[in-house]
Amino acid sequence: MTDSNDLKLNREVRRILVKHYVDLGRLAVRSQRGRVTIFGHLQRVMGALEPLTPPIVEAMFYEIGRLRLASKINVRLDNWAFDGGKWKRVEKEIGDSPASLKKKAALKRESRTQLKSGHKERTGGDR
Amino acid sequence: MAEGNPRKILSIDDEPDILTVYRSALSLQGYNIETASEPEEGIRLLREQGDFDLLMLDVKMPGKSGFDVYSEIREFVDVPVLFVTAYPKSFTLESDQVTRMWQDHFADGTTDILYKPFELEQLYEKVDGLIGSASSSSDES
């Protein structure tokens, strides 16, 4: 059951996503006892002047991780991965070979683990 | 909302079949759902009842679009809104109306979007994320 603080947190997360012109229809935001989970496809709404860049994505999730009610942030995106301390776009391209798809899948798995520990360092983990 | 009462949702959509799905799916989750198949009917319900916890709004409807309804109801009621549409391209900042809505209203964090077709789980996720479960006691909405 989502409690009042989690609803407030969801709202704050959406505020930040909207500020960055993120297409909310392609993402899901869930908060449970201060733990924020964001998953889906990260992209801006149509007509935005510039696409999302790694520094913008980094700043956006940093801002979400710094929200007062957020104790932890878990991000699972199908088109961005956290690799080597940086966000990278990993969109599937037409004509991807099975080998490169396998490599991208491995990168995604790896990024989930790194993101978890990376954000914990930046946000101080569970507060 | 009084504690113990199920959260109340109004859905405005011109497709009767989808309204049936909403009624069935959201009632199963314990929400109290009312529906309107015409924008004007939905606006009237909002004006008369005014105690809805969530408005689910189709974008493309004959006569008055979901965006028109959204702009109109914001003048007299403050309610979280979930846009449900099969046309993601409707949300383009090339439209002055969408840009205004995005900056003036989406920016407060109480609006979300769900694209059709969707799994029921995605619908529940969005509704729960905006207003909580059917019987949540919260002052958020």
Interface residues (C-beta under 8 A of the other chain):
Chain A: M1 T2 D3 S4 D6 L7 K8 N10 R11 E12 V13 R14 R15 V18 K19 Y21 D23 L24 G25 R26 A28 V29 R30 S31 V45 M46 G47 A48
Chain B: F83 T85 P88 K89 F91 T92 L93 E94 S95 V98 T99 W102 F106 A107 D108 G109 T110 T111 D112 I113 L114 Y115 Q122 E125 K126 D128 G129 L130 I131 G132 S133 S136 S137 S138 D139 E140 S141
